[in-house]
């Protein structure tokens, strides 16, 4: 498990007065569920009825148990397809053999909801009869065309009791969550069963806290994971691979004290065959019940190797080591193989950026109308729904002789100014933008060359707006990262008809007011195949010619994403960029994209919530009143909430047909940017806090974020009676300071105290100090590093 050199080094350490010890192995214990299994998910022939409608997994594609994922053991069947293998959550109560202080809970599950993803809440009951709610954001066992990405995947599932196969990937998901270890856990109550939203549990495990020794004499450190990633940085002129190491302190939270915590700089390094650490990861604070994640940069990683994680204190004394971690080398040549491409991850810059601006702008920006609750950018689609509000609006406003493509001449972009756009994005505090380069109407804002002339370069303004915006950003705001949205299908493109599905059927549209005639698809060129001759070359142009750093696809469906992603990643690697794609490209997603929605709890998988400044629409909607747009308070509080749960926030603006970002959107963005100017330290380059994103017992709404040397409490309401009170034990120790960030940036230390029995924090803050802020109040704890 260890290299000879490493063993030799350990043998010599005593001669130098340094003692090294193995760290605690990260624990996992199974909570048996077999005695309450009441559903069979898998069969060899489709005879099982997992979803209540005659569908099931093919048993040959599921792993036999016991099964280990992310270091956690799960009690899966040794043979699938012969008996019940999961339980449908319906209020069952699972008791631990004996009350136990628990560090982390682990779930293997799938949803079979007909309505998509849903929230399922578990109730934890402790020995003092206090409770904790755990919200699991349950994903459906298969999704199409947008992808979910499970820990266990099968290439298809049976339908109609085995009569046919559905060749969409089917999933069993894994999710882990922290647990309050203030007291011992006694029982877990499952969520109630909901019609059409059933939650299936295949396995349940937990990681107990370490409680040996009373009182503990020091922290109980364990390497939770060591992941060799696809991310890199240039160090000393060479690419160094990021290895994400998660370090846990397994003591219960109620033991928090200086002597049970890491309170000064500790360095994490990695050794192994060929591996050289060129950038240690540093941990400055780690209290009981907490975990921290750091990047260690290495060179020389080799496939199939094993790595050793070492921790040393600020004086160089070896604290401990953990051996046997699997090594994956930095991929320098990507192939069009889903197994390879699925190892790609969001880049470090994206993880740190937190806030981006989405821009929906196109032909639909001229009619710019939709009834409340619908998308104005869907004007072309909704116009062709006879009798719909959009159909009636069009008839009354433009008349029956005007077809959608007639609006192309009205999309003038006469006031478009790329410099003004990127300046607004920057002043709003955004770190990246994503421009809609082609929506479902097929009209593109870039040079589509010989794929089609349905583009702003050939029709309407005769300008390449993607080039103008990307080049201007690159020149004037080089730190502003550049992304492109691209719709894979098109509503009415005749060439996409052979790939049509659902609301994207392809084929020419029938005239909205005369079904006997067909509308034109202006700018179309003769091609042989939509995917090969239009979709793939356009996506490749956005990547290779225009230099996008984010391929933000929409809708999914038939695609050539494997071919695209391999070329996208190889080009980026060759040119020194780090890029990413979302989960709507039909394959190999890097991050999830909930729409006009956020998660209730921390998600360890990267995600980005997207929504408009408009409460209902991305494209400009003239039916929206100025006071309905998101104001500074909504923008900031939504952003902080998302960031505290490991997400990014992509906030959309909808310019008008002349290319102006309308005043209510611009002003409210600038208001938010002013707050980020003095409180951004609690947003940018932060991480989520393992014990939780919020204080569920507080009388006021707060969110938590962390950095290596600080901890932030962001209050959404101004503290009352001169006090901020937090009922959750924070990583706060004597000598730490607390400041309220404010516009004047003249922060002063605030008096604070902690009830050592309950962990309750009280911060005294004057009314005068609170009046200098708005939208949210960011209290920053600076660690006293001994």
Secondary structure, 3 states (H helix, E strand, C coil): CCCHHHHHHHHHHHHHCCCCCECCCCCCEECCCHHHCCECCEECCCCCCCCCCCCEEEHHHCCCCCEEECCEEECCCCCCCCCCCEEECCCCEEEEEEEECEEEEEEEEEECCCCCCEEEEEEEEECCCCEEEEEEEECECCCCCCCCCCCEEECCEEEHHHCEEECCCEEEEEEEEECCCCCCEEEEECCCCCCCCCEEEEEEEEEECCCCCCCCCCCCEEEEEEEEEEEEEEECCEEEEEEEEEEEECCCHHHCCHHHCECCCEEEEEEECCCEEEECEEECCECCCCEEEEEEEEECCCCCCEEEEEEEECCCCEEEEEEEEECCCCCCCCCCCHHHHCCCCCCHHHHHHCEEEEECCCCHHHHCCCCCCCCHHHHHHHHCCCCCHHHHHHHHHCCCCCCHHHHHHHCCCCCCCHHHHHHHHHHCCCCEEEEEEECCCCCECCCCCCCCCCECCCCCCCCCHHHHHHHHHHHHCCCCEEEEEEECCCCCCHHHHHHCECCECCCCCEECCEEEEECCCCCCCCCCCHHHHHHHHHHHHHHHHCCCCEEEEECCCCCCHHHHHHHHHHHHHHHCCCCEEECCCCCCCCEECCECCCCCCCCCCCEEEEEECCCCCCCCCCCCCHHHCCCHHHHHHHHHHHHCCCEEEEEEECCCCCCCCCHHHHHHHHHHHHHHHHHHHHCCCCECCCCCCCCCCCCCCEEEEECCCEEEEEECCCCCCCEEEECCCCCCCCCCEEEECCCCCCCCECCEEECCCCCCEEEECCHHHHHCCCCCEEEEEECCCC
